[in-house]
Amino acid sequence: MAMLRNKSPFPVGFFMLRGLLNSICCVGRTEPPRLIAAVLITLLPAAAAAGPTVAPQQIVEALAARAKNLTAFKAVMGVRTEYDKGKSRQDVRGFLLYRRPFDFRFQGLAPGGNPLFEMVIKSHSFELYVPSERKILKGNKNCFGRAFPDVAELESLIPLALLQWRQAQKVKVISESSEGTVLTLDYSGAHWRITLQPKTLLLKRIERVTPKEVDLIADFGGFSTGEYGWMPRQFDVQSLLGGWKTHVKIDRFDVNPFLVEKNFELEPAFSTKVEKCN
């Protein structure tokens, strides 16, 4: 995620702080729609190869069915971001907690393993804690988007990457070929173009499309086998307007850990100053 400029009241980039880093260096009854979706997961690749015969909403239901058992995960990941079109670069490792649908907690670590910062993002609010400065920044999601537009960009991709598609509208398949199945849809106030792999229907690319251009691109890979093999273990996100690129690689992945509300609350070890993001 891109590093924030001086416009931010609290300069942090994608899960990290530029100034700080520079100074530190199914059993049971199945409902008919779900049964249909489960069957389509198997049948859709063959149908796609035959031509545009699959209803768009069937694709949405089939992919959403893959993710229906995912409620949470925790991950160890590495994040590499290039800024100013490759003129500078930052790397960070950290831990991520996610709870469906919109709760995140990320802890960024210094090279020695000490915490650099912690960020909690919920559906309507966020908090950022920097231990070295004994400071917490709090605000609503509107302020979050203004203060940290790069972090907000990545967050906008998460529901789509995790196949939370049942709220999608205006779904349309625009092409099917040996290169993949391409569809468009509206989700969370934005228009998206999504490319799926031709045989597996795994995510290949997500693009956010504005009336004038494509302004955000995410490419996915690192898939595996099993019930949760559809979840990407690595992805690259590029902001064409922001001039940044971010590569994320997940090294360890645990599905559906037991998480409670306390896991998404910051608990500073020292007394801290609280700043409001307005």
N, C-alpha and C positions, 0 to 999 in steps of 0.2 A: 504494500500500500504506500502511496506517495507520502513524502515528508511534508509537513505543513509549513506554510510560509508565515511571515510575521503578522499576517492578518489574524491569526489565531490568538485569543487571549491567553492560551496555555499551550505552547507549541509542541504538539505531539504528532508523529506521523503514524504510519501503519504499525500499530501496536508498539511504538517506540518513540523516544524523545530525541530529537536531533541534538539539542544543546546538552542534554544529559549524557548521551553516548559519546559526544565529542570530548566531554570533560572526563569521562570514565574510561574510555576505550578499553396347521390349524386343526386342532381337534375341536369338535363341537359343531354347532349349527352354523351353516354358511349362508348368508343372504344372497339372493340371486345376482345382484349387481357385482358383488365381490367374486362370486364364482365365475361370472362372465369375464371379469378383469383377469382373474388368474389364468383362465384358458387362453386369453388373448396374449399373455406374456409369451406363451409358446407359439401361438399361431401367427402373431403379427409379422415376424421376420419373413416368413414365406409369403404372406399376403403382400408385404411391401415389395418383394422382388417381382411379384406378378403385375404390379401396377397400382395406381392410386385408388384402391378399392376399400381401404379401411377408413371408417369414420373418424374424424379428428378427436371427438370426445372419447372414443374407445381407446385411443392411444393414451390420452390423459388418465383415464381410469386404470388402464393396465400398468402404467408407470407408478401411479399413486399407490397401487396395490403392493408394489415391491417394497415401499417404504412404510407400510401401515403399522409394522411392529416396532419401528424405531421411535423411541421416546427420548433418548438421551445418549450422549457419548462423551468420552474424555480422550484426549489425544496429546501426544508429545510431538512437536513439530519444529521445523526450521523454516524461517522466513527470510528471503533475500529480496531486497527492493533496489531498483535502479531509478535514480531521479534525474530530472533535467535532461531527458533523452540520453541517458547513459553516462553523464558527466560525473556522477557520484553514486556510491553504493553503500548500503547498510545491511548488516546481517544480524539476526537475533534468533535465539531458541527460546521455547517457552511451552507452557501447558495451557490447554484449552478445555473448558467444560462447556457443554451445550445441553440445554433442555428444551424440548419442543414446546411451543413453537418459536419463541423469540428471546430466550434467556442465554446469555453468553458470559463467560468469565475467562479472561486471558491474563496470564502472568508472564511477563518478559524477564529473562534472566541475563545477568552480566556474565562474561566469560568465566569467572570464578564460581558461578552458581548462585550468587546473591541476587535477590529480586531487584530489578530496575523499576518496575511499575506493575500495577494491576489495574485492569479495566473491567467493569461490569456493565453490560448493556442489556436492558430489558425492553419490553414493547413500547414504553412511554418515557423512559429515563435512562441516564447513564451516570457512572461515577468513575473517576480516574484518580488513583492513589500513587504518589511518588515518594517512596520512603526517604530518599536522600534530602528532599525538600520539606518533608513532613507536611504535605499539602494534599488535600482532596478537592477535586473539582466536580461539582454536581450540576446537573441540568436536565431539561427535557429533551425529547428527540429532535425537536426543531432546532434547538441550540446546538445539539450534537452534530446535526448535518451541516450547520454553518461553520462551526469551529473545526470539525474534523471531516471534511468532505470525502477524503480518501477512505477513511474507515467506513463511512456510511456507504460508499460505493460497494465495498466488499460485502457488507451486511445485506445489501439489496439482492445479492446473488445467492445467498445461503438457502432461502426457501426453494428456489428453483433447482439448485444443485442437490438438495435433499428430497427432490420429487414431491414437494408439497403443492401439488398442482390442482387440487380439486376446486380452488377458488379462481382458477384461470377463466378468462372470458375471451370471446371472439377467436377461438382456436381454429386454425386453418392449416391443412397440409398443403404446402406450395410445390413440393417436388419429392419424388422418390426415385432413387437410382442406386447403382452399385457404390456410389460415394456416400450415401446416407439418406436418411429421411429428414426433410427440412420442414418445420412448421413455425407458424407465428402465433402469438397469443398476447393478450393483455393481462398484466399481473401487477397488483399494488401500484396502480397509477402510471405504469410504464408499458411500452410496447417492446416485445422481445422476439428475436428470431433464434430458433434452437435447432441445432443439427444433431441427430442421433446416429450412432453407428448402424450400418445397414443390416447386420444379422442379429446383433445382440440388443439393439435399441439402447445401448449405454450412451450417456452424454458424451458428445464430442466437442461441441462448441455452443456457447451462449453469447448472443450479441444484443445489446440494447440499441434500439433503432429510434432515432428522433425524426421529425419531419424532414430534416436536412441531411442527416448522416448517421453513421454508426459511431457512437462515442465511447462504448465500453465493450471489450471483448474478453471472454474467459475460455481457455482451452483446458480440457480435463483428460486425465490419464491415471495410470497406476491402479487399475481395477484388478480384482482377484476373483476367487470362486466362492461359492457358498451363499447363504441367505443374504448377507450384506456385501457381497462382492461388487454390487453396483455402485458402492460409495467410492468416489475418487480418492486416492491416496496422494495425489499431487495435482496441482493446477497452476496455470499461469494467467494472470489478470493484467490487462493493459488498458490504461486510460488514454485515449487518443488526444483528448483535449488537455488533460493534466500533464502529459509528458512523462508518466511513470509506468514502470512494469514491476510486478510482484510475482515471485515464484514461491509456492508453498509446498513443502514435502512433509507428509505425515509419517513419522517413524514408528510410532506405536499407537494402537487404536483399540479402545475398549467400548463395546456397545452395551447400552442400557445399564450403566452403573446406577446404584441407588443414590439419588441426589435429593436433597431437601432444600427448602428456602434459604437456610443458613449458608449453603454452598454458594449462593449468589449475593452474599452480603460481605462488604469489606470490613476487615477487622484489623486496623492499624496497630502495630506493636507500640507505637509512641503517640503522645498527644499530637494532634494535627490541627492545622488551620484549614477551615472549609471555605472554599470560594464558590460562588454561584455563577453559573454560565447563563447569561441572560440573552 
